[in-house]
Amino acid sequence: MAYTSILAVHRLERSVEYVTNKEKTARPKPDSASSLQEAVDDARDREKTECGVFESAIGCTLETAYRDMRANKERWGQMDGVQGYHLVQSFAEGELTPELAHRIGLELAERLLHGQYPAVIATHLNTHCLHNHIVWDSVAMDTGRKYRSSAKTYYTGVRAESDRLCRQYGLSVIESPESERGKKQYGKWMAEQNGKPTWRTAIRQDVDGAIAASLTWRQFVKALEGQGYELRMQRKYPTLKPPGKERCVRFKTLGKQYTPEVIRMRILYPRRKVSAVENRQAGPRVRYTRLRTHGRPVRGFTGLRALYYRYLYELGALPKKPVYPGYAVRQDIRKLDQYVEQMRFLLRHGIDSREQLAEYRKPLLDEIAVLTKERHGLYRSAPDSPRIGQITARLKVLRKESRMCGRIEKRSVEIGQRLTEARAEQKKHVENEKQKGADKAEKRRDALQREDRFH
């Protein structure tokens, strides 16, 4: 099965600004779709679009896109209901350049919206697969009519148009039947209820073995891939495909202990010791080890490196575990591999402050700008030049380093805030434990006094 451009269209419900006191009961739940403003801001994230290089707008101005869309609604008196739409279009890794991906996104927006709806098109370069974000207003500029979206228009319009564009540019497209739907077969359900092994039982055993042999999520993924599993995490419901099977299985269908979030907790905070028999069955166990630089254990950190090291401790990634891992930190466990990678980057380059980080990033951005301009010129004058491939390879390295600097700059602020929250949680936890101890001691004294009076 070939790769495809994967599309998902999300309705963006009314924003907070549009909700009056009388409409509070109709306000979306916190876990519902994001607002139009949040979608525009996320699409225009400068860290993901290479400092705004791969951004375009239709019927509005990039800098004021959300305000322009809101003004359009106010002009037509269409402030209620769906506020806009958010479409994501992704491509196979290494199949095209950022410039071509952005061009395809622009053409798709033009074919779908026909210039009637204000829209923002942004190409993100922050993942292995290039992908476009297209966010557009739900109200037409010339007629005031609302854009209508359904499952039928998605397959016959949005997805079909995207596939046509991909084929036009020689890109791969998945040709797959609709996913099977329906409840679990009765026979399999009865087998699991009666404790008989099924193919899902074997999957759980493999997952348990991978958890026992791993210290981080990345090691867990490699352990499963080493057994022939294929994991697909970049989707609404992460799945894994067992070796020799054609169908994928959602993690959550394996049980409450097998969702990605719970698995991360099980890796970092094992509840029991593994027996020698289980350890042999699970394979070689990864030992805890200190982060090292130039072959020596790291000590005496300051600045950003000290901040990251403390955070890795609070996450439970170091041999010594925190007494009480607070919720403020636990919610970030799913990003542990990213934090370890960022810590190693800081160690490798000896960066301790945001000023040093900015100094390291500046020449990277300058070289990116020069090479991008050179490649644009070659596309026009010598499209078959081998120099284009050399520039693309170099840009890939530079952009990765630049994105890492941007992530560290952003995440270091978040880490500082979460550590402050974690300290407050830990202090409260200690006080609660002391109070519980005092209450238990008082109850024991009262019980002894009652016994004395009885005797």
N, C-alpha and C positions, 0 to 999 in steps of 0.2 A: 504493500500500500504506500503510495507516494505521499509526500508531504503536501500541505495545502496552505493557502492563506486562510486563517481561521478568523471568523467574524462573530462578534457578539454585540447586539444592540441593546442598550439599557435605557429605559425611560428614566428621566430625571424629574422627580416629583417637585412640588412647590418648595421654594427656598424659605428660610426662616423669615426673610424680609417680607414675604408675601402673606404670612400668617397673622391674622388679626386676633384679638382676644376672643371673638365669637367663633373663630375657626380652630381653636386649640384642640378640640376633639378630633379634628381631621388631620392633625399634624402627623407626619410619618414617624414610625418608631426609629430609635437611634440606629438600629441595624439595617434599616431599609436603604434604598438607593441614595447615593449622594446628591447634593444639590447641584444646580447648573453651575454656580460659581465655583464649587469645589472641583467639578469636572474640568472646567476651563483652566483653573490654577494647576491642576495635576498634569493636564496635557502640556501646559507651557512651562513645566519645570525645567529651568535652565540647565540643571545638572544632567538631565536626561536627553535634552535636545542639543547638546554641545553648544551651550551658551547662546541659544536662540538661533543657531544657524539654520536648523531644519524646522522652521515654523512658517506658516502662511495663514492668511485669513481671506474669507469671501464675504462681502457685504458688511464688513465691520473692520475696525482697526485692532491690531494685535494687542496693543497696550491697554485698550479700553474695551475689549471684546465683550466682557460680561455686562458692562454698563450700556453698551450699544444694544445688546440683545434685550436687556430690561427696558430700555427706552422704546424699542420696537414694540414690545408687548403693551406698554402703557399707551402708545399711540393708537393701537387697535383695540384697547380695552380687553385684552386677553391675558389677565393676570392670574387666572385660576387654572387648575388642572395641571397637566404635564407641562413642565417648563422647557424641556429640551431633550436631546438624545445624545448618547455617548457610544461610539462604535470603535472597536479595536480590531485592527487588521494586522496579522503577523505573518512572517515569511520564514522559510527554512534557513537554518544557520549557514552562512557563507555563500548564499545563492545570489545575492545582489548587493550593490553598494548603497550607502545611505541616500545618495542623491537620487538613485532610481527608485528606491522605496518611497521617498517623499513625492516624487513625480507621480507614482502610481496612486498614492493617497490623494493627491490633488485631483487627478483625473476621476477617481472614484467619487469624490465629493461633488464634482461638477456634474457627473452623470446621474447621481442620485438626487441632487437638490436643484439642478438646473438654474443655479444662481438666485433662487427665490428665498432661501433661508440663510441668515447670517451664520457663518461657520468658522471654526478654528481647526487647522490641520497641523499636527505636530508629529515628527518622527522621533521615536525614542531609541537611543543607542546604548541603554544601560543594561541590557540583557544579551544572552548569546544570540537570540533571534531578534532581528530588527522588526519593529512593529510601529504602526501608525495609530494615532488617536485622532478621531474626528468627532468634534463636539459641535452640535448645531442647535439653533433656536427652534422651538416648536411652532413659531408663528411666521408665516410668509411675509416678506417685506412689502410686496405689491398688492396683495389681496387680503391679508390678515387672517387667512385660513390656517387651521392647525394641520401639522404634519401627522399622518396616520401610519401606525406601524402595527403589524400583526405577524404571526408565524408564516402566513402565506406570502405576505410582501417580503419577508426576510429571505425565504428560499427562492422565490421567483424574481425578486428584485435585487436586494442587497447582495446576497451571496452569489447569485448567478452573474451579476455585473462584475463582482470582484474576481470570480473565476475566469470570466472572459478577458479581463485585463491581464491576469497572470499568464494565461495562455498566449495572449498577444505578445508579451515580453519574454516568452520562453521559460516561464517559471513553472514549478511543479504544483499540481493540484490533487488533493485527495479525492478519489472516487470511492465513496463508501456508502453502504445502505444506511437507512435510518437506524439508530441504536434500538436494540430490542427493549421492549418495555413489558412490564407485568411483574407479578409477585413471584417469589421463589417457588420452584416446583414443589409440590406437596411431598413427593418422595424424599427429596433432599431435606426438607424441613423436618419430617418425621425422623429421619436418620440422625440429624443433629439433636433433636429433642431426646432421643433414646441413647445418646452418647456414642453412637457409632461414628467411626471416622469417615470424613468426606474429604474432597480435594481442598476444601477451605481449612480443614483441620491441619493438613500438611503445610498450608501457607502460614497459618498461625505459628506452627512449630518453627518454620524457617525464620519468621519475623522475630520470635522470641530468642532464637539462637543468635541472630544478627545483633539484637539489642545487647545480649550478654557479652558479645565480642567487641562492642563499640564504646567509645568515649564521647564522640560527637555525632551529630546527624550525618555529616558527610561520610564518616567511617561506616555508619549504618547503611547508607545508600550503596557504598562500594561493596559492603559485605553481601547485600542482596543481589547486586549486579554480578558479583562473582559467582553466584549460584544460578545465573541465567535469567533473573527477573528483570523486567523493564518497568521503571517508575516514571510516571507522568505527573509532575507536581504543579505545573503552570496551568491549572484549570480550577473551576469552581469546586469540584469534588476530586481531590487527588486519587489516582488509581495506581495499581501495579498489575503487571501481566506475568503470570507464572510461566516458566519455561515449558514449551510444548503446548501451550494453550493459545487459542485464538482470541478469546475474550478477556477483557480487563476486569479487575475487581476493585471496587471502591474500598479504601481503607476502612471507612466507617461501617461497612457491612460486615466486617470481620468481628466487630464487637467494640464496646466502649473503651477497652484497653488498647485498641489498635488504631485510633485516630492519630494523625501526625503530631498533634499537640500533646497527647498523652504519651506517645512513644518518646518524644523529646524529654519529657519529665522522667520516664522510666530509665532512659539512658543516663541522665545526670544524677538521679536520686534512686538508685536501686534499693528496694525494701528488704531484700534478704540476700544472704550469701549463696553463691552457686556451689552445689556439691561437686565433688571431683568427677563423678560420672557425667553430670550435666555439662561440666566444663570441657570434658573430652569430646562429648557429642557436639558441643557448640563450636569446637575448633579453637585455634589459638586466640587467647584473650589479649586485647590491647592494654598495655600497662599505662598507668598514669605517669606523666613525666612533666618536669618543669619546662617552661619556655626557656630556650637557650639562645645565646648570641655568641658567635665565635667559639662554640664548644663549651662555654661556661654558663652556669645557671645565672639568670638575670637577678640583679639586686640593685637597690639604691636608685629606683626610678624617681623622676621628677616630671612635672608638667603632664602632657598628654599621655605619656607612657605609664606614668603612675596612675592616672585616671582609668585607663583601659585595664591595667593589671588588677586594680581594685574591683572593677566591674566584672572581670572574668572570675574573680574569687566569689563575688556575690552570686554569679550565675551558677556556681558549683563546678566550674571547668578545671579547677586546680585540685591537687591532692587533698589539701585541707579544705573542709567544707564550712560554709557559714552556719552559725548556730540556728538562725532563723531566716530562711530565704523569703523575703517579703514579696508581696504581690507586685509591687512597683517594678521589681527586677524580673520576677518569674515570667511576666508577660513577654519578655524579650528573649526567652530561651530559644525560640524558633530562629533567631538571627545569630545564634552562637558562632556558627562557622564564619559569618561575615566579620564578627568582632575579633575572632582569632586571626583572620587574614589581615584586618586593619592593624592589629597589634604587631604582627610580624612586619608589616610595611613600616611602621614607626621605628621598630628595632633596626630594620635593615638600613634605614636612611638617617637614623639618629635624630629624629624630629621630636622636639619636646614642647613646642608652642605653636599656636595658630599662625604667628608671624613667620616662623620657619616653614610652616606648611605652605603659606602663600608664596614665599620666596621660591620654594621648590616647584610650585605649580606654574608660576609665571612663564618661565622659558618653555614649558610644555605647551601652553596655550599659544605662545608666539609661533612655535614650530608648526603646530596644528594649522594655524591660520595660513602660514606660508605654503605648506604642503597642499592644503585644500585648494588654495588659489591656483597652484601649479597644476594640480590634477584637473581642475575645471578647464584650464587652458588646453591641456592635452586631450581631453574628451572632444574638444572642438577641432583641434588642429591635427592630432595624431591619435585617433581612437584605438589603434592597434599597437601602440608603443608599449614595450615591456616595462618602461618606467612607471606606468600606471599601477601595475601589480606591486612594484617595489614601494611606491608611495602608500598604497592601500595597506600593505603589511606594516609599514612604519606607523601609519596613522592608527592602526588597531592597537599597537603597543602604547602610543602616546595617549590615546583616548582612555585606555584602561587605567593608566597611571593618573591622568587628570581626574577621572571619575572617582578614583580611590581618594584623592585629596579632597574632593568635594564632599564625599560621604563622611570622611573623618571630621571635616569641619562642622558638618551638620550634626552628625551623631554625637560628637563630643559634648555639644551643648545639651542634647537629650540625656546623655549618660550622667552629666552633672546633676541635672534635675531629678533623675530617677534615683541616684544615690542619696540625694537629700531626702527624698520621700522614703527610701528604704531605711535610712537611719531613724527617721521619725517612727516608722512602723516597728523597727526593732526595739526602740525605747519603750513604745507602748506595750509591745509584747512582753518585755522584761517586767514592766510594772504590773501587767495583768498576772504574770506567773507568780510574782511576789505576793500579790493580793490573794491569789488562789491558795498559795502556801499558808498565808496568814489565816484565811478562812478555815482551811482544814485543821490547822493547829487549834483554833478556837473551838471547832466542833469536837475535837478530841478532848480538850479540857472540859467542855460542857458534859461530855459523855462520862468522863471520869468522876466529875462532881456528882452526877446523878447516881452513879454506882456507889459512891461513898455514902450518899444520903440513904440509899436503899439498904446498905449494910448497917 
